[in-house]
Amino acid sequence: CANDIFQASNPLWQSRGSTSVSSGGRFRCPSCRHEVVLDRHGVYGLQRNLLVENIIDIYKQESSRPLHAKAEQQLMCEEHEEEKINIYCLTCEVPTCSMCKVFGAHKD
């Protein structure tokens, strides 16, 4: 098929149990489900999919960040400073905290 497939040497691919195709064989393209036959180069003969590689790199960067750095990104309510913004008020069409929804300006 004409779809780019990222190399099966990628750890995410290997973790899915597909390492048997790395030295030759056949498998189905994850995009179009057509059968792909590997040549003597195995998975190293496949075209690189830079989009998928970039997504994997971003995932690795985000998952390696410390938890406190992720917590700093959490939006907090301006009215209830200890409450996280965790729901969406459909009436006002704004994100809000649970306290505002139950007791505050967004209870109706």
N, C-alpha and C positions, 0 to 999 in steps of 0.2 A: 504494500500500500504506500501511498505518498505521505502519510502522516509521520511527523518526527516523533521518535520514541526516545526518551532519555535512557542513557546506558544502564543496563542491568547491574553494573558494578556499583551503582548508587546504593548506600546503606538502606534507604527506605524501600527500595525495590527488593533487596535481599531479605529484609525482615518479613516480607510478604511470602516468602517461601519460593521465590522464582529463580533461585541460583542455579537450578539445573540447566537453564538455557545459556549460561555464560560461556560454555565451551562448544556450543553447536546445538542444533536442534530446531524445534518449531515452537511457536507460541502465538497466541492471538493478540492483535494490536488492541491496547486498551481503549483507543478512540473509535475505531471503525469495526473492530472484531474480526477483521480479515486475518488469515493465517500468515505469519511472517516466518520465512525460512532463513536461518542464519547461515552465513557462508563460513569459510575457514577462519575468518577473523572473529567469529562469535559476536558477542555484544559490542565489542570494540569497533566493529564495522558499521554499527548503526549511527545515524545522524544524531548530533547533539540537539537537545531541545533547551535552548537558553532560557525560555520563559519558565519552564519547570525547574531548571537549575537555580534561577534567581529566587523563585518561590521557596525552594528548599533552603537556600542561604538565609533568607529573611526569617524563616521558621527557626533555623538553628540559632540565629542571633537573638531572637525574641525568647526562645526557650532557655537560653543560657543566661539571661539577665536575672539578677537577684530579685527575690520577691518584693523587697521594699521598693525597688525602682518601679515595679509594676503597680504597687499600691499607690504610689504618688500620682499615677495617671488617673485614678478614680476621682470622678467629679463629686464634690460635696455640696449639700444644700446650703444656700446662703442664709436662709431663715433658721434652719436647724443645723448648726455647724457640725454636729457629731453624726449627722445622717448622710448616707451616700445617696446619690441620685440613682434610683434603681427601678423606677417605673415611668410610664408615659401617660400623661393626662390627655385622653382623647378629646375632651371638651375644649381645653385650652391649646391643645396640640403642642405641648412642651414636656420635656423630661422633668421629673420631680422626685421627691423622696416620699417614702411611705407615710411619714408624719404629716406632710402637707396634704396628702390624699385623704387621710383619715380625719385629721383635726384642723387642717389649714384651709388655704384659699382654693384648693382643688378638690374639696370634699363633695361638691355638687356635680 
